[in-house]
């Protein structure tokens, strides 16, 4: 029986740290524009921490309506994707129902339409969630949720990156 070369475990570790191509993970797919709703609320989402002048790609933004559907692909109540060039302007959702909701977004740097993760499961793309986000922990409904009231509501999403680089 032959023994594996001494460098084999090191190679395996390095391979695990190399970013995977567009592999899916929650939130997986860039949201397509949702059908207009008939509710009394408007939500204005500000995107903080992205510099549209030096970056490429798109920014998918999703509004979630319950703990059961939070961060489940395609289960948002409203969603849209904006070009990074427009990330300095607020993303506005009109006609939302009043009640509890959360908002998430990610910077689809490669415009592949998916939230990319490394083989270790860490996010590659910068991301944000209402209530704040940790670069190393998945978002939770209890921290992200806020009350959406009739009229205009505002939320700011601060982007984080698990790569240690500024998004």
C-alpha positions as CSV (number, residue, x, y, z in Angstrom):
1,X,0.0,0.0,0.0
2,X,1.4,3.3,-1.0
3,X,1.3,6.3,1.2
4,X,0.0,9.7,0.1
5,X,2.6,12.4,-0.3
6,X,3.1,14.7,2.7
7,X,1.9,17.7,0.7
8,X,-1.5,16.1,0.0
9,X,-3.3,17.4,3.1
10,X,-1.9,20.9,2.4
11,X,-3.2,20.7,-1.1
12,X,-6.6,19.6,0.1
13,X,-6.8,22.6,2.6
14,X,-5.8,25.0,-0.2
15,X,-8.5,23.6,-2.5
16,X,-11.1,24.1,0.2
17,X,-10.2,27.8,0.5
18,X,-10.4,28.5,-3.2
19,X,-13.7,30.1,-4.1
20,X,-16.1,27.9,-5.9
21,X,-17.7,29.1,-9.1
22,X,-21.3,30.3,-8.9
23,X,-22.5,27.6,-6.4
24,X,-25.9,28.3,-4.8
25,X,-26.5,29.0,-1.1
26,X,-29.3,31.0,0.7
27,X,-30.0,33.5,-0.6
28,X,-29.2,31.6,-3.7
29,X,-30.6,33.2,-6.8
30,X,-30.7,36.9,-7.7
31,X,-34.4,37.9,-7.3
32,X,-36.4,38.6,-10.3
33,X,-38.8,41.6,-10.1
34,X,-41.8,40.6,-8.1
35,X,-45.4,41.4,-9.2
36,X,-46.6,44.7,-7.8
37,X,-48.4,44.4,-4.5
38,X,-51.5,46.3,-3.4
39,X,-50.5,47.2,0.2
40,X,-50.3,50.7,1.8
41,X,-46.5,50.7,2.5
42,X,-43.5,52.0,0.7
43,X,-40.0,50.8,1.7
44,X,-36.9,52.8,0.8
45,X,-33.8,50.7,1.0
46,X,-30.4,52.5,1.2
47,X,-27.3,50.4,0.3
48,X,-24.2,51.4,2.4
49,X,-20.7,50.2,1.9
50,X,-20.7,49.7,-1.9
51,X,-18.7,51.9,-4.2
52,X,-20.4,51.9,-7.7
53,X,-17.6,53.8,-9.2
54,X,-15.0,51.0,-8.9
55,X,-17.2,47.8,-8.8
56,X,-19.1,45.7,-11.3
57,X,-22.1,43.5,-11.1
58,X,-25.6,43.8,-9.7
59,X,-27.2,44.1,-6.3
60,X,-30.3,41.8,-5.8
61,X,-32.5,43.1,-2.9
62,X,-35.3,41.0,-1.4
63,X,-38.0,41.8,1.1
64,X,-39.1,38.9,3.3
65,X,-42.5,38.6,5.0
66,X,-42.2,35.8,7.6
67,X,-39.7,33.7,9.7
68,X,-40.9,30.7,7.7
69,X,-39.9,32.1,4.4
70,X,-36.9,34.2,5.5
71,X,-33.9,33.6,3.2
72,X,-35.7,30.8,1.3
73,X,-35.1,31.1,-2.4
74,X,-38.0,32.6,-4.3
75,X,-40.1,33.1,-1.1
76,X,-39.7,36.9,-0.8
77,X,-42.7,39.2,-0.9
78,X,-40.9,41.7,-3.2
79,X,-37.6,41.7,-4.9
80,X,-35.5,43.5,-7.6
81,X,-32.0,43.5,-8.8
82,X,-30.3,46.8,-9.6
83,X,-27.0,47.4,-11.5
84,X,-24.1,48.3,-9.2
85,X,-23.9,51.7,-11.0
86,X,-27.3,52.5,-9.4
87,X,-26.4,51.3,-5.9
88,X,-25.9,54.9,-4.7
89,X,-29.6,55.6,-5.2
90,X,-32.2,54.0,-2.9
91,X,-34.1,50.9,-4.0
92,X,-37.8,51.6,-3.6
93,X,-40.6,49.0,-3.0
94,X,-44.2,50.3,-3.2
95,X,-47.4,48.6,-2.4
96,X,-46.1,46.4,0.4
97,X,-48.4,45.1,3.1
98,X,-48.1,46.4,6.6
99,X,-46.5,44.1,9.2
100,X,-43.2,42.5,10.1
101,X,-40.6,42.1,7.4
102,X,-36.8,41.9,6.8
103,X,-34.6,42.9,3.9
104,X,-31.5,41.3,2.5
105,X,-29.2,42.0,-0.4
106,X,-25.9,40.8,-1.9
107,X,-23.5,42.2,-4.3
108,X,-23.4,39.8,-7.3
109,X,-19.9,40.8,-8.2
110,X,-19.7,38.4,-11.2
111,X,-23.3,39.0,-12.4
112,X,-23.8,35.2,-12.3
113,X,-27.2,35.5,-10.6
114,X,-26.2,33.5,-7.5
115,X,-24.8,34.2,-4.1
116,X,-21.4,32.6,-4.2
117,X,-19.7,30.7,-1.3
118,X,-16.3,29.1,-0.8
119,X,-16.0,25.4,-0.4
120,X,-15.9,26.1,3.3
121,X,-19.3,27.7,3.1
122,X,-18.2,31.3,3.7
123,X,-19.8,33.9,1.5
124,X,-17.6,35.2,-1.3
125,X,-19.9,38.0,-2.3
126,X,-20.5,41.0,0.0
127,X,-24.0,40.9,1.6
128,X,-26.3,42.8,4.0
129,X,-29.4,42.2,6.0
130,X,-31.7,44.5,8.0
131,X,-30.7,44.6,11.6
132,X,-27.0,44.3,10.7
133,X,-25.0,41.4,9.5
134,X,-22.0,39.4,10.8
135,X,-19.4,38.5,8.2
136,X,-19.2,35.0,9.7
137,X,-22.7,34.1,10.9
138,X,-25.9,33.5,8.9
139,X,-28.7,36.0,9.3
140,X,-31.6,35.3,11.7
141,X,-35.2,36.5,11.4
142,X,-35.3,37.7,15.0
143,X,-32.5,40.1,14.5
144,X,-33.4,41.2,10.9
145,X,-37.1,41.8,11.4
146,X,-38.7,45.3,11.7
147,X,-42.2,46.7,11.6
148,X,-43.4,48.0,8.2
149,X,-46.0,50.7,8.7
150,X,-48.4,52.4,6.2
151,X,-46.6,55.3,4.5
152,X,-42.9,55.5,3.8
153,X,-40.4,53.4,5.7
154,X,-36.6,53.5,5.4
155,X,-33.9,51.0,6.1
156,X,-30.1,51.1,5.5
157,X,-28.3,47.9,4.6
158,X,-24.6,47.9,5.6
159,X,-22.6,45.4,3.5
160,X,-20.1,43.0,5.0
161,X,-17.6,40.6,3.6
162,X,-16.2,37.4,5.1
163,X,-13.0,37.8,2.9
164,X,-11.7,40.6,5.2
165,X,-11.7,43.0,2.3
166,X,-13.9,46.1,2.3
167,X,-16.9,45.4,0.0
